[in-house]
Amino acid sequence: MEETFYYNSPLGPLLVAAREQAITTVSFVKEPDEVDLKYNKPTSSTLSRCCQQLDDYFAGRLFSFDLLLDQPGTDFQHKVWAELCHIKYGKTISYLELSKRLGNTKAIRAAGTANGRNNIAIIVPCHRVIGSDGTLVGYAGSLWRKKWLLGHEARFGNGVQTLF
């Protein structure tokens, strides 16, 4: 049975879902005004652990998540999502670089599509993939959130908070 929880992030509410021991979803809520966070509590140890790690991430204390993940997808999508998890905190790569890392530069569109189908935002860091020219492109959570996340990681990237 899947359990859900609304996490109150600096970017607005996140829907966090888990099944058994694995996180299945972390997504930005499209209608945040319809979410009542007042009486919202994690209902399982899996959700609690995820929320603690999100707290630490947003506080600049966590640079890599340690959670079991389970999202449905093709073998190729899983390969893309696994590669996203190898992009270091505070770093970005282009969609072309992502396809190179997958071993096929011609798969750039397929890699981009798989990146866009990621249902576990932030934890599977699809926000770290940018255009080849350095522009912020394609983020299901809105580009302003992608910019915020990259700025957040840049401030804490070396374990030391910097201001810019």
C-alpha positions in Angstrom: 0.0 0.0 0.0 1.3 3.4 -0.9 1.5 6.1 1.8 1.7 9.8 1.1 2.8 12.9 2.9 3.0 16.6 2.0 6.4 18.0 2.8 6.6 21.8 3.4 9.7 22.8 1.4 11.1 26.3 0.7 9.8 25.8 -2.8 6.3 25.0 -1.8 4.6 21.7 -0.8 6.1 18.4 -2.1 4.0 15.3 -2.4 6.1 12.4 -1.0 4.9 8.9 -1.5 6.4 5.6 -0.3 5.6 1.9 -0.7 7.0 -0.4 1.9 10.6 0.7 2.4 11.0 2.7 -0.9 10.2 6.3 -1.9 8.1 6.2 -5.1 7.3 9.9 -5.6 8.6 13.4 -4.7 6.8 15.9 -6.8 5.9 19.6 -6.6 2.2 20.2 -5.8 0.5 21.9 -8.7 -2.2 23.6 -6.5 -0.4 24.4 -3.3 -3.3 26.4 -1.9 -5.3 23.1 -1.8 -2.9 21.4 0.6 -3.4 21.7 4.3 0.0 21.2 5.9 -1.2 21.9 9.5 -2.2 18.4 10.5 0.1 16.6 8.1 2.4 14.0 9.7 4.6 11.3 8.1 2.8 7.9 8.6 5.8 5.6 8.2 9.5 5.4 9.1 10.2 5.5 5.3 8.4 8.8 4.9 9.9 10.2 8.2 13.4 9.3 7.0 12.8 10.9 3.6 11.5 14.1 5.3 14.5 14.2 7.6 16.9 13.9 4.7 14.9 16.7 2.8 15.2 18.9 5.9 19.0 18.3 6.0 19.2 18.9 2.2 17.4 22.2 2.5 19.5 23.2 5.5 22.7 22.6 3.5 23.8 19.7 5.6 23.1 16.8 3.2 24.7 16.4 -0.2 23.7 12.9 -1.1 20.4 11.1 -0.3 20.5 7.6 1.2 17.0 6.2 0.4 15.6 3.2 -1.4 13.8 4.4 -4.5 11.2 2.7 -6.6 9.7 4.3 -9.6 8.3 2.4 -12.6 10.1 2.9 -15.9 11.8 1.2 -18.8 15.4 -0.2 -18.5 16.6 2.9 -20.4 14.8 5.3 -18.0 16.3 3.5 -15.0 19.7 3.8 -16.6 19.2 7.6 -17.0 17.9 8.0 -13.5 20.8 6.1 -12.1 23.2 8.3 -14.1 21.5 11.4 -12.7 22.3 10.2 -9.2 26.0 10.3 -10.2 26.0 14.0 -10.9 27.7 15.6 -7.9 25.9 18.0 -5.6 26.4 21.6 -6.8 27.5 20.5 -10.3 25.6 20.5 -13.6 25.9 18.6 -16.9 24.3 19.1 -20.3 21.8 16.8 -21.9 24.6 16.0 -24.4 27.0 15.1 -21.6 24.2 12.9 -20.1 23.8 11.0 -23.3 27.6 10.6 -23.6 27.7 9.1 -20.1 25.0 6.7 -21.2 27.3 5.7 -24.1 25.2 7.1 -27.0 25.4 10.7 -28.1 22.5 10.1 -30.5 20.2 9.3 -27.5 20.2 12.9 -26.4 16.4 13.4 -26.9 15.6 10.0 -25.3 17.8 10.9 -22.3 16.0 14.3 -22.0 12.6 12.6 -22.2 13.6 10.1 -19.5 15.0 12.9 -17.4 11.6 14.6 -17.7 9.8 11.5 -16.6 11.6 11.3 -13.3 9.0 11.2 -10.5 11.4 11.6 -7.7 12.4 15.3 -7.8 15.5 16.6 -5.9 16.5 13.1 -4.7 17.0 11.9 -8.3 18.6 15.3 -9.3 17.2 15.9 -12.7 17.5 19.6 -12.0 21.3 19.3 -12.5 20.9 18.8 -16.2 21.0 22.0 -18.3 21.2 23.0 -21.9 24.5 22.7 -23.8 24.8 26.5 -23.9 24.4 26.7 -20.1 20.8 27.8 -20.1 18.2 26.3 -17.8 15.8 24.3 -19.8 13.1 21.7 -19.1 12.1 21.2 -15.5 8.7 19.8 -14.6 8.7 21.8 -11.3 9.1 25.1 -13.2 12.4 26.8 -14.2 12.3 29.1 -11.2 12.6 26.1 -8.9 15.4 24.6 -10.9 17.3 27.9 -10.6 16.6 28.0 -6.9 17.9 24.4 -6.4 21.0 25.0 -8.4 21.6 28.3 -6.5 21.1 26.5 -3.2 23.6 23.8 -4.1 26.1 26.4 -5.3 25.9 28.1 -1.9 26.6 24.9 0.0 28.5 23.0 -2.6 31.8 22.8 -0.9 30.4 22.2 2.6 30.8 25.9 3.3 27.9 28.3 2.8 28.8 31.2 0.4 26.7 34.2 -0.4 26.2 35.6 -3.9 
